[in-house]
Amino acid sequence: MNNTVKIVEVGPRDGLQNEAQPIDSAHKIALVNALSDAGLQVVEAGSFVNPKWVPQMAGSEAVFEGIARKAGVSYAALTPNLKGYERAIAVGASEVAIFAAASEAFSQKNINCSISESIERFAPIMDAARAAEIPVRGYVSCIAGCPYEGDIQPAKVAEVAKQLYDAGCYEISLGDTIGTGTPASIEAVITACAAVVPIEKLALHAHDTYGQALANIYRAIQLGVRVFDSSVAGLGGCPYAKGASGNVATEDLVYMLNGLGLDHGVDLHKLAQAGRDICAVLGRDSQSKVARALAAKCQ
Ligand SMILES: CC(C)(COP(=O)([O-])OP(=O)([O-])OC[C@H]1O[C@@H](n2cnc3c(N)ncnc32)[C@H](O)[C@@H]1OP(=O)([O-])[O-])[C@@H](O)C(=O)NCCC(=O)NCCSC(=O)C[C@@](C)(O)CC(=O)[O-]
């Protein structure tokens, strides 16, 4: 059994993209730095989408230019098209992520095109990234339900996951965008995807809207998945999925992995401090139960 888990910290992107209030780049930079200091090896630091669609990510250039880069840490960026890719590479993104969906309606709302058009739109990114040796990660949204279409078949998720993998993505992150998945439905999705993409190339991106994220991750671990996306303090949501809450909190994920004896390289106390700091900036409570329990112990 592989005892090492890779955590992809998405708080500075997936977490902050949905905040109503403006957030200074300095606070975003401090967050990314605190997360890498806590031992996170992959930090999704921003997104190079149309700023009219997601204003909160408009300052991603300044974030990438301002961070103190740590050796061995990959600073990732979300890129919907070649323009976004070029913006990301110009400021030194270590890797990029393209994002498709298993739902036609969500694809239209999120990136203004059909699923098949999105795969075509990603081709120039894949070509440019291949030439520049930039790793590309692929997301599939709505793996366990869509806010517009409802149920999504695992076979549809697997079809899109395979298209992204065949296009050259080194890892496919399966996004339970609205958090409706349960261990049984997530198992069905992972089983379908693992039939067409090697399981070690699959990641789970679990939103915790229905309180199922840790249970779903635990089931995924049992099935052999070793890559999980999470967001410090459980920040976030998705601007195109009304009511979606944040990802599983990184603090809660780390605590569970500690209990399972799985290696991840993250210092829980430094991580919890990073979460407290960004929550103070945002003027909100942490969504992490572990962070709240640790804070209560210190009072
Ligand atoms: C994909 C587009 C760009 C298509 O948007 P569009 O309007 O169809 O694009 P377009 O190519 O027709 O261009 C329209 C204008 O946008 C500009 N433009 C075009 N591209 C860029 C760019 N990269 N950077 C800056 N500007 C850009 C372009 O230059 C032009 O400017 P104008 O001529 O009007 O002045 C748009 O729909 C978009 O930006 N969508 C992003 C939505 C988004 O960020 N959603 C949240 C992230 S996904 C997510 O959270 C889910 C995930 C990944 O976490 C997993 C999960 O939980 O499921």
The ligand as an SDF file (V2000), in Angstrom:
LIG
                    3D

 58 60  0  0  0  0  0  0  0  0999 V2000
  -13.5110   30.7570  -20.4490 C   0  0  0  0  0  0  0  0  0  0  0  0
  -13.9270   32.2010  -20.6010 C   0  0  0  0  0  0  0  0  0  0  0  0
  -12.7140   33.0890  -20.6980 C   0  0  0  0  0  0  0  0  0  0  0  0
  -14.7520   32.3170  -21.8800 C   0  0  0  0  0  0  0  0  0  0  0  0
  -15.4290   33.5520  -21.8750 O   0  0  0  0  0  0  0  0  0  0  0  0
  -15.8960   34.2230  -23.2280 P   0  0  0  0  0  0  0  0  0  0  0  0
  -16.5840   35.4880  -22.8490 O   0  0  0  0  0  0  0  0  0  0  0  0
  -16.6310   33.1960  -24.0220 O   0  0  0  0  0  0  0  0  0  0  0  0
  -14.4760   34.5150  -23.9090 O   0  0  0  0  0  0  0  0  0  0  0  0
  -14.0810   35.1310  -25.2900 P   0  0  0  0  0  0  0  0  0  0  0  0
  -12.9500   34.3110  -25.7940 O   0  0  0  0  0  0  0  0  0  0  0  0
  -15.2970   35.3410  -26.1570 O   0  0  0  0  0  0  0  0  0  0  0  0
  -13.5150   36.5820  -24.8720 O   0  0  0  0  0  0  0  0  0  0  0  0
  -14.3350   37.5930  -24.3210 C   0  0  0  0  0  0  0  0  0  0  0  0
  -13.4600   38.6130  -23.6230 C   0  0  0  0  0  0  0  0  0  0  0  0
  -12.7910   37.9880  -22.5360 O   0  0  0  0  0  0  0  0  0  0  0  0
  -11.3640   38.1690  -22.6580 C   0  0  0  0  0  0  0  0  0  0  0  0
  -10.7090   36.9520  -22.1800 N   0  0  0  0  0  0  0  0  0  0  0  0
  -10.8980   35.7030  -22.6270 C   0  0  0  0  0  0  0  0  0  0  0  0
  -10.1100   34.8570  -21.9490 N   0  0  0  0  0  0  0  0  0  0  0  0
   -9.4060   35.5980  -21.0770 C   0  0  0  0  0  0  0  0  0  0  0  0
   -8.4290   35.2630  -20.1180 C   0  0  0  0  0  0  0  0  0  0  0  0
   -8.0220   34.0000  -19.9070 N   0  0  0  0  0  0  0  0  0  0  0  0
   -7.9000   36.2620  -19.3810 N   0  0  0  0  0  0  0  0  0  0  0  0
   -8.3030   37.5490  -19.5640 C   0  0  0  0  0  0  0  0  0  0  0  0
   -9.2430   37.9180  -20.4610 N   0  0  0  0  0  0  0  0  0  0  0  0
   -9.7840   36.9330  -21.2150 C   0  0  0  0  0  0  0  0  0  0  0  0
  -11.1540   38.3670  -24.1550 C   0  0  0  0  0  0  0  0  0  0  0  0
   -9.9180   39.0150  -24.3860 O   0  0  0  0  0  0  0  0  0  0  0  0
  -12.3480   39.1960  -24.5200 C   0  0  0  0  0  0  0  0  0  0  0  0
  -12.1120   40.5230  -24.0760 O   0  0  0  0  0  0  0  0  0  0  0  0
  -12.8070   41.7770  -24.8180 P   0  0  0  0  0  0  0  0  0  0  0  0
  -12.3780   41.6480  -26.2400 O   0  0  0  0  0  0  0  0  0  0  0  0
  -14.2970   41.5990  -24.6250 O   0  0  0  0  0  0  0  0  0  0  0  0
  -12.2440   42.9530  -24.0720 O   0  0  0  0  0  0  0  0  0  0  0  0
  -14.8280   32.6540  -19.4200 C   0  0  0  0  0  0  0  0  0  0  0  0
  -15.9810   31.8910  -19.4460 O   0  0  0  0  0  0  0  0  0  0  0  0
  -14.1650   32.4880  -18.0840 C   0  0  0  0  0  0  0  0  0  0  0  0
  -13.2260   33.2040  -17.7650 O   0  0  0  0  0  0  0  0  0  0  0  0
  -14.6400   31.5090  -17.2530 N   0  0  0  0  0  0  0  0  0  0  0  0
  -14.0200   31.2020  -16.0060 C   0  0  0  0  0  0  0  0  0  0  0  0
  -15.0450   30.8470  -14.9910 C   0  0  0  0  0  0  0  0  0  0  0  0
  -14.3690   30.4520  -13.7070 C   0  0  0  0  0  0  0  0  0  0  0  0
  -13.2660   30.8940  -13.3910 O   0  0  0  0  0  0  0  0  0  0  0  0
  -15.0440   29.5900  -12.9080 N   0  0  0  0  0  0  0  0  0  0  0  0
  -14.5300   29.1670  -11.6500 C   0  0  0  0  0  0  0  0  0  0  0  0
  -13.4040   28.2020  -11.7910 C   0  0  0  0  0  0  0  0  0  0  0  0
  -13.9380   26.5340  -12.1430 S   0  0  0  0  0  0  0  0  0  0  0  0
  -14.2180   25.8700  -10.6080 C   0  0  0  0  0  0  0  0  0  0  0  0
  -14.1840   26.5640   -9.6190 O   0  0  0  0  0  0  0  0  0  0  0  0
  -14.4540   24.3880  -10.4980 C   0  0  0  0  0  0  0  0  0  0  0  0
  -13.2240   23.6320   -9.9740 C   0  0  0  0  0  0  0  0  0  0  0  0
  -12.0570   23.7290  -10.9450 C   0  0  0  0  0  0  0  0  0  0  0  0
  -12.7720   24.1750   -8.7390 O   0  0  0  0  0  0  0  0  0  0  0  0
  -13.5650   22.1470   -9.7760 C   0  0  0  0  0  0  0  0  0  0  0  0
  -14.9040   21.8910   -9.0800 C   0  0  0  0  0  0  0  0  0  0  0  0
  -15.0700   22.2260   -7.9020 O   0  0  0  0  0  0  0  0  0  0  0  0
  -15.7890   21.3910   -9.7730 O   0  0  0  0  0  0  0  0  0  0  0  0
  1  2  1  0
  2  3  1  0
  2  4  1  0
  2 36  1  0
  4  5  1  0
  5  6  1  0
  6  7  2  0
  6  8  1  0
  6  9  1  0
  9 10  1  0
 10 11  2  0
 10 12  1  0
 10 13  1  0
 13 14  1  0
 14 15  1  0
 15 16  1  0
 15 30  1  0
 16 17  1  0
 17 18  1  0
 17 28  1  0
 18 19  1  0
 18 27  1  0
 19 20  2  0
 20 21  1  0
 21 22  1  0
 21 27  2  0
 22 23  1  0
 22 24  2  0
 24 25  1  0
 25 26  2  0
 26 27  1  0
 28 29  1  0
 28 30  1  0
 30 31  1  0
 31 32  1  0
 32 33  2  0
 32 34  1  0
 32 35  1  0
 36 37  1  0
 36 38  1  0
 38 39  2  0
 38 40  1  0
 40 41  1  0
 41 42  1  0
 42 43  1  0
 43 44  2  0
 43 45  1  0
 45 46  1  0
 46 47  1  0
 47 48  1  0
 48 49  1  0
 49 50  2  0
 49 51  1  0
 51 52  1  0
 52 53  1  0
 52 54  1  0
 52 55  1  0
 55 56  1  0
 56 57  2  0
 56 58  1  0
M  CHG  5   8  -1  12  -1  34  -1  35  -1  58  -1
M  END
$$$$
